[in-house]
Amino acid sequence: MRRCAAAGFAGYPADGANLWGAVHVRDAASAFRLALEKGPAGRYWHAVQDGGIPFREIAEAVGSRLGLPAVSVPADELMLPGYFGFLTAVVTLDLPASSLITRRILGWEPAQPTLLADLADGHYFPAG
């Protein structure tokens, strides 16, 4: 949030179409507990509620809450690291995921707000 305020915009890489998964920490904890209690040994689980949010939508939600425009940061060697810093390699990834198997086998269902709902409600922003 500080980087957005300092830059005067909420940035997203290139066209912002790269997908990010998200889950509320309480829902992730619930999935972890169920995996320990019910999951077969040696399995991997995806605990994602939102399996593919375009990064641009995340930036738009942040920008909206901060009163800043969401702006594309060109995907070249100078611009992306200048805005995203050490997170450049991460924010450009396309990370779609599904929790269908986790839901079916473990009976897990996320109950907490989605990332975009949490951003809209201001839970990630300082008060005042």
C-alpha positions as CSV (number, residue, x, y, z in Angstrom):
1,M,0.0,0.0,0.0
2,R,2.9,2.4,0.7
3,R,4.4,1.8,-2.7
4,C,1.0,2.6,-4.3
5,A,0.7,5.8,-2.3
6,A,4.3,6.8,-3.1
7,A,3.9,6.2,-6.8
8,G,0.4,7.8,-6.9
9,F,-1.1,4.7,-8.5
10,A,-1.8,1.0,-7.9
11,G,0.2,-0.9,-10.5
12,Y,-0.3,-4.1,-12.3
13,P,2.2,-5.8,-14.6
14,A,1.6,-5.4,-18.4
15,D,-2.1,-6.1,-19.1
16,G,-2.7,-7.5,-15.7
17,A,-4.3,-10.6,-17.1
18,N,-2.1,-13.0,-15.0
19,L,-4.2,-14.9,-12.5
20,W,-3.6,-15.2,-8.8
21,G,-5.2,-17.5,-6.4
22,A,-6.3,-16.3,-2.9
23,V,-7.7,-17.6,0.3
24,H,-8.5,-16.1,3.7
25,V,-6.0,-17.2,6.3
26,R,-8.8,-18.7,8.4
27,D,-10.0,-20.8,5.5
28,A,-6.4,-21.9,4.8
29,A,-6.1,-23.0,8.5
30,S,-9.3,-24.9,8.2
31,A,-8.0,-26.8,5.1
32,F,-4.7,-27.5,6.9
33,R,-6.6,-29.0,9.9
34,L,-8.8,-31.1,7.6
35,A,-5.7,-32.3,5.7
36,L,-4.1,-33.5,9.0
37,E,-7.3,-35.1,10.3
38,K,-8.8,-36.7,7.1
39,G,-6.2,-36.5,4.3
40,P,-4.3,-39.5,3.0
41,A,-0.6,-39.3,3.8
42,G,1.7,-37.9,1.1
43,R,-1.0,-35.8,-0.7
44,Y,-0.8,-32.2,-1.8
45,W,-3.8,-29.9,-1.3
46,H,-4.8,-26.6,-2.9
47,A,-6.6,-24.4,-0.4
48,V,-7.7,-21.6,-2.7
49,Q,-11.1,-19.8,-2.6
50,D,-10.5,-17.6,-5.6
51,G,-8.7,-19.8,-8.2
52,G,-7.8,-17.1,-10.6
53,I,-8.2,-13.3,-10.0
54,P,-6.7,-11.2,-12.7
55,F,-3.9,-9.1,-11.1
56,R,-5.4,-6.0,-12.7
57,E,-8.6,-6.6,-10.6
58,I,-6.6,-6.7,-7.4
59,A,-4.8,-3.5,-8.4
60,E,-8.1,-1.9,-9.2
61,A,-9.5,-2.9,-5.8
62,V,-6.5,-1.5,-4.0
63,G,-6.5,1.7,-6.1
64,S,-10.2,2.2,-5.5
65,R,-9.8,1.9,-1.7
66,L,-6.8,4.3,-1.7
67,G,-8.4,6.7,-4.2
68,L,-5.7,6.0,-6.8
69,P,-5.9,4.9,-10.4
70,A,-4.9,1.4,-11.4
71,V,-2.1,1.7,-14.0
72,S,-0.3,-0.8,-16.1
73,V,3.4,-1.0,-15.4
74,P,5.2,-1.9,-18.7
75,A,6.8,-5.4,-18.6
76,D,10.3,-4.4,-19.4
77,E,13.6,-4.7,-17.5
78,L,13.5,-1.1,-16.1
79,M,9.9,-0.4,-15.3
80,L,8.7,-3.6,-13.4
81,P,11.6,-3.7,-10.9
82,G,11.3,0.0,-10.4
83,Y,7.7,-0.4,-9.2
84,F,7.5,-3.9,-7.8
85,G,11.1,-4.2,-6.5
86,F,12.1,-7.7,-5.3
87,L,8.6,-9.0,-5.9
88,T,8.8,-8.4,-9.7
89,A,9.4,-12.1,-10.5
90,V,6.4,-13.1,-8.4
91,V,3.8,-10.5,-9.5
92,T,4.3,-11.4,-13.2
93,L,3.5,-15.1,-12.6
94,D,0.2,-16.6,-13.9
95,L,-0.9,-18.8,-11.0
96,P,-4.4,-20.3,-11.6
97,A,-5.3,-23.0,-9.2
98,S,-8.3,-25.2,-8.3
99,S,-9.3,-26.5,-4.9
100,L,-11.9,-29.0,-6.4
101,I,-10.0,-32.1,-5.2
102,T,-9.4,-30.5,-1.7
103,R,-13.1,-29.7,-1.5
104,R,-14.3,-33.1,-2.6
105,I,-11.9,-35.3,-0.5
106,L,-11.6,-33.2,2.6
107,G,-15.1,-31.7,2.5
108,W,-13.5,-28.2,2.8
109,E,-15.5,-25.2,2.0
110,P,-14.2,-21.6,2.4
111,A,-16.4,-19.5,4.6
112,Q,-14.5,-16.2,4.9
113,P,-14.7,-13.3,2.5
114,T,-12.9,-13.4,-0.8
115,L,-9.8,-11.3,-1.4
116,L,-11.7,-8.7,-3.5
117,A,-14.4,-8.5,-0.8
118,D,-11.8,-8.1,1.9
119,L,-10.1,-5.3,-0.1
120,A,-13.4,-3.6,-0.7
121,D,-14.2,-3.7,3.0
122,G,-10.9,-2.2,3.9
123,H,-9.5,-5.0,6.0
124,Y,-6.0,-4.6,4.5
125,F,-5.8,-0.8,4.9
126,P,-4.8,1.3,7.9
127,A,-7.7,3.0,9.7
128,G,-8.3,6.7,9.2
